[in-house]
Protein backbone atom coordinates (compact mmCIF):
# COMPACT_ATOMS: atom_id res chain seq x y z
CA UNK A 1 0.00 0.00 0.00
CA UNK A 2 1.23 3.49 -0.80
CA UNK A 3 2.55 4.93 2.52
CA UNK A 4 0.78 8.25 2.17
CA UNK A 5 -2.51 6.58 1.26
CA UNK A 6 -2.22 4.30 4.29
CA UNK A 7 -1.49 7.22 6.61
CA UNK A 8 -4.42 9.26 5.34
CA UNK A 9 -6.84 6.35 5.59
CA UNK A 10 -5.75 5.63 9.17
CA UNK A 11 -6.42 9.27 10.02
CA UNK A 12 -9.82 9.02 8.36
CA UNK A 13 -10.63 5.96 10.46
CA UNK A 14 -9.69 7.78 13.67
CA UNK A 15 -11.83 10.75 12.69
CA UNK A 16 -14.74 8.40 11.99
CA UNK A 17 -14.37 6.80 15.41
CA UNK A 18 -14.39 10.22 17.04
CA UNK A 19 -17.61 11.11 15.24
CA UNK A 20 -16.16 13.78 12.94
CA UNK A 21 -17.59 12.34 9.72
CA UNK A 22 -17.17 15.50 7.69
CA UNK A 23 -13.45 15.63 8.43
CA UNK A 24 -13.16 11.88 7.79
CA UNK A 25 -14.77 12.28 4.38
CA UNK A 26 -12.42 15.11 3.52
CA UNK A 27 -9.45 13.00 4.59
CA UNK A 28 -10.63 10.12 2.38
CA UNK A 29 -10.99 12.48 -0.56
CA UNK A 30 -7.47 13.71 0.08
CA UNK A 31 -6.19 10.14 0.18
CA UNK A 32 -7.80 9.36 -3.15
CA UNK A 33 -6.53 12.55 -4.70
CA UNK A 34 -2.96 12.56 -3.43
CA UNK A 35 -2.16 9.25 -1.79
CA UNK A 36 -2.35 6.75 -4.62
CA UNK A 37 -4.37 3.60 -4.71
CA UNK A 38 -3.51 0.40 -2.89
CA UNK A 39 -2.47 -2.71 -4.81
CA UNK A 40 -3.36 -6.35 -4.41
CA UNK A 41 -0.96 -8.58 -2.49
CA UNK A 42 -0.26 -12.24 -3.03
CA UNK A 43 0.31 -13.09 0.61
CA UNK A 44 -1.43 -12.55 3.89
CA UNK A 45 -0.89 -9.09 5.36
CA UNK A 46 -3.94 -7.70 7.12
CA UNK A 47 -2.43 -4.22 7.42
CA UNK A 48 -2.66 -3.81 3.64
CA UNK A 49 -6.35 -4.58 3.24
CA UNK A 50 -9.04 -1.96 2.91
CA UNK A 51 -12.33 -3.78 2.86
CA UNK A 52 -14.46 -0.78 2.07
CA UNK A 53 -13.73 0.92 -1.22
CA UNK A 54 -13.78 4.67 -0.83
CA UNK A 55 -14.37 5.43 -4.50
CA UNK A 56 -18.07 6.19 -4.85
CA UNK A 57 -18.98 4.82 -8.27
CA UNK A 58 -22.56 5.32 -9.51
CA UNK A 59 -24.30 2.05 -10.25
CA UNK A 60 -24.17 1.35 -13.96
CA UNK A 61 -27.69 -0.11 -13.94
CA UNK A 62 -30.62 1.12 -11.91
CA UNK A 63 -31.15 -1.07 -8.83
CA UNK A 64 -34.82 -0.32 -8.33
CA UNK A 65 -36.26 -3.48 -9.87
CA UNK A 66 -37.69 -6.16 -7.60
CA UNK A 67 -37.62 -8.92 -10.24
CA UNK A 68 -34.85 -11.51 -10.56
CA UNK A 69 -36.33 -13.45 -13.46
CA UNK A 70 -35.02 -11.50 -16.47
CA UNK A 71 -31.54 -12.76 -17.17
CA UNK A 72 -28.91 -13.58 -19.77
CA UNK A 73 -26.94 -16.67 -18.89
CA UNK A 74 -24.14 -17.47 -21.34
CA UNK A 75 -23.76 -21.10 -20.30
CA UNK A 76 -27.33 -22.34 -20.54
CA UNK A 77 -27.60 -25.91 -21.87
CA UNK A 78 -31.03 -27.03 -22.99
CA UNK A 79 -30.62 -30.19 -20.91
CA UNK A 80 -28.44 -31.12 -17.96
CA UNK A 81 -25.52 -33.15 -19.35
CA UNK A 82 -23.41 -35.69 -17.51
CA UNK A 83 -19.86 -34.37 -17.13
CA UNK A 84 -17.30 -37.18 -16.88
CA UNK A 85 -14.36 -34.96 -15.84
CA UNK A 86 -14.26 -31.92 -13.59
CA UNK A 87 -14.26 -28.49 -15.24
CA UNK A 88 -13.89 -24.86 -14.20
CA UNK A 89 -15.92 -22.83 -16.66
CA UNK A 90 -16.40 -19.08 -17.10
CA UNK A 91 -19.67 -17.35 -17.85
CA UNK A 92 -21.72 -14.21 -17.41
CA UNK A 93 -25.13 -13.43 -15.97
CA UNK A 94 -27.35 -10.40 -16.46
CA UNK A 95 -30.68 -9.27 -15.10
CA UNK A 96 -32.42 -5.92 -14.76
CA UNK A 97 -30.07 -4.93 -11.90
CA UNK A 98 -26.84 -5.47 -13.81
CA UNK A 99 -24.31 -7.99 -15.08
CA UNK A 100 -21.50 -9.97 -13.43
CA UNK A 101 -19.13 -12.64 -14.62
CA UNK A 102 -18.52 -15.88 -12.77
CA UNK A 103 -16.60 -19.13 -12.76
CA UNK A 104 -18.32 -22.42 -12.01
CA UNK A 105 -16.63 -25.58 -10.79
CA UNK A 106 -18.40 -28.67 -12.11
CA UNK A 107 -17.36 -31.93 -10.38
CA UNK A 108 -16.77 -35.25 -12.17
CA UNK A 109 -19.89 -37.20 -13.15
CA UNK A 110 -22.08 -34.15 -12.55
CA UNK A 111 -25.56 -34.62 -13.95
CA UNK A 112 -26.09 -38.19 -12.81
CA UNK A 113 -28.03 -36.94 -9.80
CA UNK A 114 -28.72 -33.52 -8.20
CA UNK A 115 -25.73 -32.23 -6.22
CA UNK A 116 -25.30 -29.38 -3.71
CA UNK A 117 -24.15 -25.91 -4.77
CA UNK A 118 -21.88 -23.63 -2.74
CA UNK A 119 -21.72 -19.96 -3.79
CA UNK A 120 -18.37 -18.39 -2.86
CA UNK A 121 -17.97 -14.59 -2.69
CA UNK A 122 -14.38 -13.37 -2.83
CA UNK A 123 -12.93 -10.53 -0.77
CA UNK A 124 -11.46 -7.24 -1.93
CA UNK A 125 -8.57 -7.40 -4.46
CA UNK A 126 -9.36 -11.09 -5.06
CA UNK A 127 -10.95 -12.91 -7.98
CA UNK A 128 -12.50 -16.33 -8.56
CA UNK A 129 -9.24 -18.18 -9.26
CA UNK A 130 -7.47 -16.63 -6.28
CA UNK A 131 -10.33 -17.39 -3.90
CA UNK A 132 -10.75 -20.93 -5.19
CA UNK A 133 -7.03 -21.61 -4.72
CA UNK A 134 -6.82 -20.05 -1.25
CA UNK A 135 -9.85 -21.85 0.18
CA UNK A 136 -9.10 -25.14 -1.63
CA UNK A 137 -12.83 -25.40 -2.23
CA UNK A 138 -12.61 -26.99 -5.69
CA UNK A 139 -10.36 -29.78 -4.46
CA UNK A 140 -12.90 -30.74 -1.81
CA UNK A 141 -15.77 -30.35 -4.28
CA UNK A 142 -14.03 -32.84 -6.57
CA UNK A 143 -13.74 -35.46 -3.84
CA UNK A 144 -17.15 -34.93 -2.24
CA UNK A 145 -19.21 -34.08 -5.32
CA UNK A 146 -20.72 -30.59 -5.36
CA UNK A 147 -20.77 -27.50 -7.56
CA UNK A 148 -19.02 -24.25 -6.61
CA UNK A 149 -20.08 -20.90 -8.07
CA UNK A 150 -17.70 -17.92 -7.84
CA UNK A 151 -19.33 -14.61 -8.84
CA UNK A 152 -16.79 -11.97 -9.86
CA UNK A 153 -16.82 -8.29 -8.93
CA UNK A 154 -15.08 -6.32 -11.71
CA UNK A 155 -12.85 -3.29 -10.98
CA UNK A 156 -15.12 -1.14 -13.14
CA UNK A 157 -17.80 -1.39 -10.45
CA UNK A 158 -15.43 -1.24 -7.49
CA UNK A 159 -11.73 -0.45 -8.05
CA UNK A 160 -10.66 -2.89 -5.31
CA UNK A 161 -13.17 -5.49 -6.51
CA UNK A 162 -15.09 -5.34 -3.22
CA UNK A 163 -18.76 -6.25 -3.14
CA UNK A 164 -20.71 -3.08 -2.32
CA UNK A 165 -22.23 -4.41 0.91
CA UNK A 166 -22.11 -0.99 2.55
CA UNK A 167 -24.35 0.79 0.03
CA UNK A 168 -28.02 0.97 0.96
CA UNK A 169 -29.15 -0.01 -2.55
CA UNK A 170 -27.18 -3.30 -2.37
CA UNK A 171 -28.71 -4.69 0.82
CA UNK A 172 -32.21 -5.90 -0.03
CA UNK A 173 -34.05 -8.52 -2.02
CA UNK A 174 -34.67 -7.61 -5.65
CA UNK A 175 -32.15 -4.75 -5.74
CA UNK A 176 -28.56 -4.23 -6.78
CA UNK A 177 -25.94 -6.89 -6.20
CA UNK A 178 -28.16 -9.19 -4.09
CA UNK A 179 -30.58 -9.37 -7.03
CA UNK A 180 -27.76 -10.18 -9.44
CA UNK A 181 -26.14 -12.80 -7.20
CA UNK A 182 -29.41 -14.51 -6.32
CA UNK A 183 -30.44 -14.48 -9.97
CA UNK A 184 -27.06 -15.95 -10.94
CA UNK A 185 -27.58 -18.68 -8.36
CA UNK A 186 -31.05 -19.45 -9.73
CA UNK A 187 -29.77 -19.49 -13.32
CA UNK A 188 -27.01 -21.92 -12.35
CA UNK A 189 -29.58 -24.18 -10.70
CA UNK A 190 -31.63 -24.08 -13.90
CA UNK A 191 -28.66 -24.97 -16.10
CA UNK A 192 -27.22 -27.85 -14.05
CA UNK A 193 -28.34 -30.82 -11.98
CA UNK A 194 -28.36 -29.09 -8.59
CA UNK A 195 -30.31 -30.02 -5.48
CA UNK A 196 -32.40 -26.93 -4.75
CA UNK A 197 -32.68 -27.95 -1.10
CA UNK A 198 -28.90 -27.81 -0.64
CA UNK A 199 -27.71 -24.42 -1.89
CA UNK A 200 -25.31 -22.48 0.35
CA UNK A 201 -23.45 -19.18 0.31
CA UNK A 202 -20.15 -18.17 1.91
CA UNK A 203 -17.66 -15.33 1.63
CA UNK A 204 -14.61 -13.59 3.01
CA UNK A 205 -14.55 -10.01 4.29
CA UNK A 206 -16.61 -7.89 1.85
CA UNK A 207 -17.72 -11.21 0.37
CA UNK A 208 -18.68 -12.40 3.84
CA UNK A 209 -20.75 -9.26 4.39
CA UNK A 210 -22.51 -9.83 1.07
CA UNK A 211 -23.07 -13.52 1.92
CA UNK A 212 -24.83 -12.43 5.12
CA UNK A 213 -27.00 -10.04 3.09
CA UNK A 214 -27.90 -12.75 0.58
CA UNK A 215 -28.89 -15.20 3.30
CA UNK A 216 -31.03 -12.57 4.97
CA UNK A 217 -32.64 -11.36 1.74
CA UNK A 218 -33.21 -14.80 0.20
CA UNK A 219 -33.90 -17.29 3.03
CA UNK A 220 -35.88 -19.52 0.65
CA UNK A 221 -32.90 -19.91 -1.69
CA UNK A 222 -29.93 -20.46 0.63
CA UNK A 223 -30.10 -23.21 3.24
CA UNK A 224 -27.15 -21.87 5.26
CA UNK A 225 -24.42 -19.23 5.14
CA UNK A 226 -20.76 -18.95 6.04
CA UNK A 227 -19.34 -15.53 6.97
CA UNK A 228 -15.58 -15.24 7.38
CA UNK A 229 -14.26 -11.92 8.74
CA UNK A 230 -17.41 -10.15 7.59
CA UNK A 231 -20.19 -7.89 8.84
CA UNK A 232 -23.92 -8.19 9.43
CA UNK A 233 -26.62 -6.89 7.08
CA UNK A 234 -27.55 -3.28 7.69
CA UNK A 235 -24.68 -2.27 9.98
CA UNK A 236 -23.73 0.38 7.41
CA UNK A 237 -25.51 2.34 4.71
CA UNK A 238 -22.68 4.50 3.40
CA UNK A 239 -18.90 4.86 3.54
CA UNK A 240 -18.56 6.65 6.92
CA UNK A 241 -20.82 4.18 8.72
CA UNK A 242 -18.98 1.30 7.05
CA UNK A 243 -15.61 2.55 8.27
CA UNK A 244 -17.05 2.95 11.75
CA UNK A 245 -18.49 -0.59 11.79
CA UNK A 246 -15.25 -2.06 10.51
CA UNK A 247 -13.36 -0.43 13.35
CA UNK A 248 -15.91 -1.56 15.91
CA UNK A 249 -17.23 1.93 16.60
CA UNK A 250 -20.98 2.41 16.59
CA UNK A 251 -21.90 -1.04 15.28
CA UNK A 252 -25.64 -0.82 14.75
CA UNK A 253 -28.15 -3.56 15.41
CA UNK A 254 -28.65 -5.59 12.22
CA UNK A 255 -31.71 -4.70 10.21
CA UNK A 256 -32.81 -8.32 9.94
CA UNK A 257 -32.29 -9.66 13.46
CA UNK A 258 -33.12 -13.33 13.65
CA UNK A 259 -33.52 -14.14 9.94
CA UNK A 260 -33.47 -17.84 10.81
CA UNK A 261 -30.89 -18.82 8.18
CA UNK A 262 -28.30 -21.07 9.87
CA UNK A 263 -24.95 -19.30 9.83
CA UNK A 264 -21.39 -20.24 10.70
CA UNK A 265 -18.95 -17.42 11.43
CA UNK A 266 -15.16 -17.39 11.51
CA UNK A 267 -13.26 -14.33 12.73
CA UNK A 268 -9.70 -13.75 13.92
CA UNK A 269 -9.57 -12.10 17.33
CA UNK A 270 -6.65 -9.92 16.15
CA UNK A 271 -8.32 -8.76 12.96
CA UNK A 272 -7.24 -5.15 12.38
CA UNK A 273 -9.40 -4.64 9.30
CA UNK A 274 -12.86 -5.79 10.45
CA UNK A 275 -13.32 -5.63 14.21
CA UNK A 276 -14.04 -9.08 15.72
CA UNK A 277 -17.17 -7.71 17.38
CA UNK A 278 -18.84 -7.82 13.99
CA UNK A 279 -18.95 -11.60 14.22
CA UNK A 280 -21.43 -11.39 17.08
CA UNK A 281 -23.62 -9.04 15.03
CA UNK A 282 -23.65 -11.57 12.18
CA UNK A 283 -24.86 -14.22 14.61
CA UNK A 284 -27.54 -11.90 15.98
CA UNK A 285 -28.79 -11.29 12.45
CA UNK A 286 -29.16 -15.03 11.98
CA UNK A 287 -30.06 -16.56 15.34
CA UNK A 288 -31.58 -13.57 17.13
CA UNK A 289 -31.00 -12.61 20.74
CA UNK A 290 -32.83 -15.47 22.45
CA UNK A 291 -30.58 -18.35 21.37
CA UNK A 292 -28.82 -20.27 24.14
CA UNK A 293 -25.04 -20.26 23.81
CA UNK A 294 -22.60 -23.07 24.58
CA UNK A 295 -18.85 -22.50 24.41
CA UNK A 296 -16.18 -25.05 23.59
CA UNK A 297 -12.42 -24.61 23.51
CA UNK A 298 -10.92 -26.13 20.34
CA UNK A 299 -7.21 -26.84 20.76
CA UNK A 300 -4.92 -26.27 17.83
CA UNK A 301 -3.30 -29.50 16.71
CA UNK A 302 0.09 -29.76 15.04
CA UNK A 303 1.05 -26.14 15.80
CA UNK A 304 -2.29 -24.79 14.58
CA UNK A 305 -4.10 -21.87 16.25
CA UNK A 306 -6.44 -22.44 19.18
CA UNK A 307 -10.08 -21.44 18.73
CA UNK A 308 -13.18 -20.90 20.80
CA UNK A 309 -16.34 -22.33 19.28
CA UNK A 310 -19.70 -20.84 20.28
CA UNK A 311 -22.78 -22.93 19.47
CA UNK A 312 -26.20 -21.25 19.46
CA UNK A 313 -29.27 -23.40 20.19
CA UNK A 314 -32.92 -22.57 19.69
CA UNK A 315 -35.70 -23.40 22.15
CA UNK A 316 -35.87 -26.96 20.81
CA UNK A 317 -32.17 -27.45 21.51
CA UNK A 318 -31.07 -27.47 17.86
CA UNK A 319 -27.82 -25.76 16.88
CA UNK A 320 -28.81 -22.94 14.54
CA UNK A 321 -25.52 -21.02 14.39
CA UNK A 322 -21.81 -21.34 15.18
CA UNK A 323 -19.15 -18.71 15.80
CA UNK A 324 -15.45 -19.53 15.77
CA UNK A 325 -13.07 -17.05 17.41
CA UNK A 326 -9.63 -17.87 16.01
CA UNK A 327 -7.05 -16.80 18.57
CA UNK A 328 -4.10 -14.81 17.33
CA UNK A 329 -5.43 -14.62 13.77
CA UNK A 330 -5.83 -11.53 11.64
CA UNK A 331 -7.86 -10.79 8.53
CA UNK A 332 -7.49 -14.01 6.53
CA UNK A 333 -9.23 -17.28 5.64
CA UNK A 334 -8.47 -19.75 8.43
CA UNK A 335 -6.66 -22.87 7.30
CA UNK A 336 -6.33 -21.63 3.72
CA UNK A 337 -3.51 -22.56 1.37
CA UNK A 338 -0.52 -20.48 0.35
CA UNK A 339 -1.76 -20.65 -3.25
CA UNK A 340 -4.23 -17.82 -2.61
CA UNK A 341 -4.11 -14.37 -1.04
CA UNK A 342 -5.27 -13.49 2.49
CA UNK A 343 -5.07 -16.97 3.94
CA UNK A 344 -3.85 -18.14 7.35
CA UNK A 345 -2.38 -21.62 7.05
CA UNK A 346 -2.03 -21.87 10.84
CA UNK A 347 -5.75 -21.46 11.42
CA UNK A 348 -8.40 -24.17 11.82
CA UNK A 349 -9.97 -25.57 8.67
CA UNK A 350 -12.67 -23.00 7.91
CA UNK A 351 -13.46 -24.61 4.55
CA UNK A 352 -14.01 -28.03 6.09
CA UNK A 353 -16.01 -26.73 9.05
CA UNK A 354 -18.26 -24.63 6.83
CA UNK A 355 -18.98 -27.59 4.59
CA UNK A 356 -19.69 -29.78 7.62
CA UNK A 357 -22.13 -27.14 8.90
CA UNK A 358 -23.72 -26.70 5.46
CA UNK A 359 -24.26 -30.35 4.60
CA UNK A 360 -25.94 -31.05 7.92
CA UNK A 361 -28.71 -28.72 6.74
CA UNK A 362 -31.13 -28.27 3.87
CA UNK A 363 -33.98 -25.90 3.13
CA UNK A 364 -36.42 -28.47 4.49
CA UNK A 365 -34.32 -28.96 7.62
CA UNK A 366 -32.40 -25.85 8.65
CA UNK A 367 -31.66 -27.08 12.15
C-alpha positions in Angstrom: 0.0 0.0 0.0 1.2 3.5 -0.8 2.6 4.9 2.5 0.8 8.2 2.2 -2.5 6.6 1.3 -2.2 4.3 4.3 -1.5 7.2 6.6 -4.4 9.3 5.3 -6.8 6.3 5.6 -5.8 5.6 9.2 -6.4 9.3 10.0 -9.8 9.0 8.4 -10.6 6.0 10.5 -9.7 7.8 13.7 -11.8 10.7 12.7 -14.7 8.4 12.0 -14.4 6.8 15.4 -14.4 10.2 17.0 -17.6 11.1 15.2 -16.2 13.8 12.9 -17.6 12.3 9.7 -17.2 15.5 7.7 -13.5 15.6 8.4 -13.2 11.9 7.8 -14.8 12.3 4.4 -12.4 15.1 3.5 -9.5 13.0 4.6 -10.6 10.1 2.4 -11.0 12.5 -0.6 -7.5 13.7 0.1 -6.2 10.1 0.2 -7.8 9.4 -3.1 -6.5 12.6 -4.7 -3.0 12.6 -3.4 -2.2 9.3 -1.8 -2.4 6.8 -4.6 -4.4 3.6 -4.7 -3.5 0.4 -2.9 -2.5 -2.7 -4.8 -3.4 -6.3 -4.4 -1.0 -8.6 -2.5 -0.3 -12.2 -3.0 0.3 -13.1 0.6 -1.4 -12.6 3.9 -0.9 -9.1 5.4 -3.9 -7.7 7.1 -2.4 -4.2 7.4 -2.7 -3.8 3.6 -6.4 -4.6 3.2 -9.0 -2.0 2.9 -12.3 -3.8 2.9 -14.5 -0.8 2.1 -13.7 0.9 -1.2 -13.8 4.7 -0.8 -14.4 5.4 -4.5 -18.1 6.2 -4.8 -19.0 4.8 -8.3 -22.6 5.3 -9.5 -24.3 2.0 -10.3 -24.2 1.4 -14.0 -27.7 -0.1 -13.9 -30.6 1.1 -11.9 -31.1 -1.1 -8.8 -34.8 -0.3 -8.3 -36.3 -3.5 -9.9 -37.7 -6.2 -7.6 -37.6 -8.9 -10.2 -34.8 -11.5 -10.6 -36.3 -13.5 -13.5 -35.0 -11.5 -16.5 -31.5 -12.8 -17.2 -28.9 -13.6 -19.8 -26.9 -16.7 -18.9 -24.1 -17.5 -21.3 -23.8 -21.1 -20.3 -27.3 -22.3 -20.5 -27.6 -25.9 -21.9 -31.0 -27.0 -23.0 -30.6 -30.2 -20.9 -28.4 -31.1 -18.0 -25.5 -33.1 -19.4 -23.4 -35.7 -17.5 -19.9 -34.4 -17.1 -17.3 -37.2 -16.9 -14.4 -35.0 -15.8 -14.3 -31.9 -13.6 -14.3 -28.5 -15.2 -13.9 -24.9 -14.2 -15.9 -22.8 -16.7 -16.4 -19.1 -17.1 -19.7 -17.4 -17.8 -21.7 -14.2 -17.4 -25.1 -13.4 -16.0 -27.4 -10.4 -16.5 -30.7 -9.3 -15.1 -32.4 -5.9 -14.8 -30.1 -4.9 -11.9 -26.8 -5.5 -13.8 -24.3 -8.0 -15.1 -21.5 -10.0 -13.4 -19.1 -12.6 -14.6 -18.5 -15.9 -12.8 -16.6 -19.1 -12.8 -18.3 -22.4 -12.0 -16.6 -25.6 -10.8 -18.4 -28.7 -12.1 -17.4 -31.9 -10.4 -16.8 -35.3 -12.2 -19.9 -37.2 -13.1 -22.1 -34.2 -12.5 -25.6 -34.6 -13.9 -26.1 -38.2 -12.8 -28.0 -36.9 -9.8 -28.7 -33.5 -8.2 -25.7 -32.2 -6.2 -25.3 -29.4 -3.7 -24.2 -25.9 -4.8 -21.9 -23.6 -2.7 -21.7 -20.0 -3.8 -18.4 -18.4 -2.9 -18.0 -14.6 -2.7 -14.4 -13.4 -2.8 -12.9 -10.5 -0.8 -11.5 -7.2 -1.9 -8.6 -7.4 -4.5 -9.4 -11.1 -5.1 -10.9 -12.9 -8.0 -12.5 -16.3 -8.6 -9.2 -18.2 -9.3 -7.5 -16.6 -6.3 -10.3 -17.4 -3.9 -10.7 -20.9 -5.2 -7.0 -21.6 -4.7 -6.8 -20.0 -1.3 -9.8 -21.9 0.2 -9.1 -25.1 -1.6 -12.8 -25.4 -2.2 -12.6 -27.0 -5.7 -10.4 -29.8 -4.5 -12.9 -30.7 -1.8 -15.8 -30.3 -4.3 -14.0 -32.8 -6.6 -13.7 -35.5 -3.8 -17.2 -34.9 -2.2 -19.2 -34.1 -5.3 -20.7 -30.6 -5.4 -20.8 -27.5 -7.6 -19.0 -24.3 -6.6 -20.1 -20.9 -8.1 -17.7 -17.9 -7.8 -19.3 -14.6 -8.8 -16.8 -12.0 -9.9 -16.8 -8.3 -8.9 -15.1 -6.3 -11.7 -12.8 -3.3 -11.0 -15.1 -1.1 -13.1 -17.8 -1.4 -10.4 -15.4 -1.2 -7.5 -11.7 -0.5 -8.0 -10.7 -2.9 -5.3 -13.2 -5.5 -6.5 -15.1 -5.3 -3.2 -18.8 -6.3 -3.1 -20.7 -3.1 -2.3 -22.2 -4.4 0.9 -22.1 -1.0 2.6 -24.4 0.8 0.0 -28.0 1.0 1.0 -29.1 0.0 -2.6 -27.2 -3.3 -2.4 -28.7 -4.7 0.8 -32.2 -5.9 0.0 -34.0 -8.5 -2.0 -34.7 -7.6 -5.7 -32.2 -4.7 -5.7 -28.6 -4.2 -6.8 -25.9 -6.9 -6.2 -28.2 -9.2 -4.1 -30.6 -9.4 -7.0 -27.8 -10.2 -9.4 -26.1 -12.8 -7.2 -29.4 -14.5 -6.3 -30.4 -14.5 -10.0 -27.1 -16.0 -10.9 -27.6 -18.7 -8.4 -31.0 -19.5 -9.7 -29.8 -19.5 -13.3 -27.0 -21.9 -12.3 -29.6 -24.2 -10.7 -31.6 -24.1 -13.9 -28.7 -25.0 -16.1 -27.2 -27.8 -14.1 -28.3 -30.8 -12.0 -28.4 -29.1 -8.6 -30.3 -30.0 -5.5 -32.4 -26.9 -4.8 -32.7 -27.9 -1.1 -28.9 -27.8 -0.6 -27.7 -24.4 -1.9 -25.3 -22.5 0.4 -23.4 -19.2 0.3 -20.1 -18.2 1.9 -17.7 -15.3 1.6 -14.6 -13.6 3.0 -14.5 -10.0 4.3 -16.6 -7.9 1.9 -17.7 -11.2 0.4 -18.7 -12.4 3.8 -20.7 -9.3 4.4 -22.5 -9.8 1.1 -23.1 -13.5 1.9 -24.8 -12.4 5.1 -27.0 -10.0 3.1 -27.9 -12.8 0.6 -28.9 -15.2 3.3 -31.0 -12.6 5.0 -32.6 -11.4 1.7 -33.2 -14.8 0.2 -33.9 -17.3 3.0 -35.9 -19.5 0.6 -32.9 -19.9 -1.7 -29.9 -20.5 0.6 -30.1 -23.2 3.2 -27.2 -21.9 5.3 -24.4 -19.2 5.1 -20.8 -19.0 6.0 -19.3 -15.5 7.0 -15.6 -15.2 7.4 -14.3 -11.9 8.7 -17.4 -10.1 7.6 -20.2 -7.9 8.8 -23.9 -8.2 9.4 -26.6 -6.9 7.1 -27.5 -3.3 7.7 -24.7 -2.3 10.0 -23.7 0.4 7.4 -25.5 2.3 4.7 -22.7 4.5 3.4 -18.9 4.9 3.5 -18.6 6.7 6.9 -20.8 4.2 8.7 -19.0 1.3 7.1 -15.6 2.6 8.3 -17.1 2.9 11.8 -18.5 -0.6 11.8 -15.2 -2.1 10.5 -13.4 -0.4 13.3 -15.9 -1.6 15.9 -17.2 1.9 16.6 -21.0 2.4 16.6 -21.9 -1.0 15.3 -25.6 -0.8 14.7 -28.1 -3.6 15.4 -28.6 -5.6 12.2 -31.7 -4.7 10.2 -32.8 -8.3 9.9 -32.3 -9.7 13.5 -33.1 -13.3 13.7 -33.5 -14.1 9.9 -33.5 -17.8 10.8 -30.9 -18.8 8.2 -28.3 -21.1 9.9 -25.0 -19.3 9.8 -21.4 -20.2 10.7 -18.9 -17.4 11.4 -15.2 -17.4 11.5 -13.3 -14.3 12.7 -9.7 -13.8 13.9 -9.6 -12.1 17.3 -6.7 -9.9 16.1 -8.3 -8.8 13.0 -7.2 -5.1 12.4 -9.4 -4.6 9.3 -12.9 -5.8 10.4 -13.3 -5.6 14.2 -14.0 -9.1 15.7 -17.2 -7.7 17.4 -18.8 -7.8 14.0 -19.0 -11.6 14.2 -21.4 -11.4 17.1 -23.6 -9.0 15.0 -23.6 -11.6 12.2 -24.9 -14.2 14.6 -27.5 -11.9 16.0 -28.8 -11.3 12.5 -29.2 -15.0 12.0 -30.1 -16.6 15.3 -31.6 -13.6 17.1 -31.0 -12.6 20.7 -32.8 -15.5 22.5 -30.6 -18.4 21.4 -28.8 -20.3 24.1 -25.0 -20.3 23.8 -22.6 -23.1 24.6 -18.8 -22.5 24.4 -16.2 -25.0 23.6 -12.4 -24.6 23.5 -10.9 -26.1 20.3 -7.2 -26.8 20.8 -4.9 -26.3 17.8 -3.3 -29.5 16.7 0.1 -29.8 15.0 1.0 -26.1 15.8 -2.3 -24.8 14.6 -4.1 -21.9 16.2 -6.4 -22.4 19.2 -10.1 -21.4 18.7 -13.2 -20.9 20.8 -16.3 -22.3 19.3 -19.7 -20.8 20.3 -22.8 -22.9 19.5 -26.2 -21.3 19.5 -29.3 -23.4 20.2 -32.9 -22.6 19.7 -35.7 -23.4 22.1 -35.9 -27.0 20.8 -32.2 -27.5 21.5 -31.1 -27.5 17.9 -27.8 -25.8 16.9 -28.8 -22.9 14.5 -25.5 -21.0 14.4 -21.8 -21.3 15.2 -19.1 -18.7 15.8 -15.4 -19.5 15.8 -13.1 -17.1 17.4 -9.6 -17.9 16.0 -7.1 -16.8 18.6 -4.1 -14.8 17.3 -5.4 -14.6 13.8 -5.8 -11.5 11.6 -7.9 -10.8 8.5 -7.5 -14.0 6.5 -9.2 -17.3 5.6 -8.5 -19.8 8.4 -6.7 -22.9 7.3 -6.3 -21.6 3.7 -3.5 -22.6 1.4 -0.5 -20.5 0.4 -1.8 -20.6 -3.2 -4.2 -17.8 -2.6 -4.1 -14.4 -1.0 -5.3 -13.5 2.5 -5.1 -17.0 3.9 -3.9 -18.1 7.3 -2.4 -21.6 7.0 -2.0 -21.9 10.8 -5.8 -21.5 11.4 -8.4 -24.2 11.8 -10.0 -25.6 8.7 -12.7 -23.0 7.9 -13.5 -24.6 4.6 -14.0 -28.0 6.1 -16.0 -26.7 9.0 -18.3 -24.6 6.8 -19.0 -27.6 4.6 -19.7 -29.8 7.6 -22.1 -27.1 8.9 -23.7 -26.7 5.5 -24.3 -30.3 4.6 -25.9 -31.1 7.9 -28.7 -28.7 6.7 -31.1 -28.3 3.9 -34.0 -25.9 3.1 -36.4 -28.5 4.5 -34.3 -29.0 7.6 -32.4 -25.9 8.6 -31.7 -27.1 12.2 
